[in-house]
Amino acid sequence: MQQIKEKLLQALEAAKASKSAESLEKIRIDFLGRKGSITTLAKNADFSKMSVEEKKGFGQRLNELKTFASEQIKAASEALEATVVRHKSNDLDLTAPGKGRRLGALHPITLAQMELEDIFQGMGFSVLYGPEVESEHYCFESVNIPHDHPARDMQDTFWLKNQLILRTHTSANQVRTLERFGAPIRAIFPGRCFRYESIDPSHENTFYQCEGLVVDKDISVANLIAVMKTILSQVFRRDVRVRLRPGYFPFVEPGFELDLNCLFCGGKGCPTCGDGWIELIPCGLVHPQVLRFGGVDPREYSGFAFGVGLTRLAMMKYGIRDIRYLNCGDLRVNEQFSVLM
């Protein structure tokens, strides 16, 4: 029996080396099959010449040998199966067709915002963010909007039950920033805004702005115009026609509207622009009262502020004629704007 056990172990070692399931099956048949070594050993035993004790001992050793052989063959089979599975998982079929990996896409407003942030950071501006749910003080009072101003009317503003509001503009960050950092300061505040108004191809109740604020000594309109021209030339990468016209905004004095000549119709007039011009950047010199609210002395410092319409900028840059596409949730819109753009 010891010889049979040794032969079994030698055969199993050879089977492991060959990593063949067929060789393991052959070993099982050779030792445990109907004509196998262990089965033949039991058949050839001459029990008539054995005593009761000898028969008992022989039977016990024979069962132990069968159990040992079964366990060894089973363990070898499981180890071989695990090796095969592991090798299959690591196999690289060089003849198989490649799997395309898609980098994905970004929302066009996100692309416009990221580009603006890069441009302004290159000009030494900080990029700061503020809350979308604002207090009446920061959204209106601190930027010189009195109680009777139309922006406080329920037709323009979403009021919440806790006396807070959804901010109507990113200008709410002006005084927050002055209180925190003081002057001098150069910063932009990109983010989402909300207004209760009718939706059409160029208006939405949810839109994105990028507010800018510069406060320093001896700031003038010339500084404002220089920054605006630099922004637009880098964003559109071409010459564009703009116009600067007087505009009223309570937080700047004097105030201006910087309009962009419509890139869709070339200024002829279309459903997107109406009269050939698209209002893009409200701007002006910071009102002295706003500087006072921020703890800055207007006799020592001056500044300018502007609000770039990120939503309209994205429309102009990527040729999106209807603002409603941007908030519709249709992934086919986003899929057109690769992350590599």
Secondary structure, 3 states (H helix, E strand, C coil): CHHHHHHHHHHHHHHHHHCCHHHHHHHHHHHHCCCCHHHHHHHHCCHHHCCHHHHHHHHHHHHHHHHHHHHHHHHHHHHHHHHHHHHHHHCCCCCCCCCCCCCCECCHHHHHHHHHHHHHHHCCCEECCCCCEECHHHHCHHHCCCCCCHHHCCCCCCECCCCCEECCCHHHHHHHHHHHHCCCEEEEEEEEEECCCCCECCECCEEEEEEEEEEECCCCHHHHHHHHHHHHHHHHCCCCCEEEEECCCCCEEEEEEEEEECCCCCCCCCCCCCCCEEEEEEEEEECHHHHHHCCCCCCCCEEEEEEEEHHHHHHHHHCCCCHHHHHCCCHHHHCCCECCC
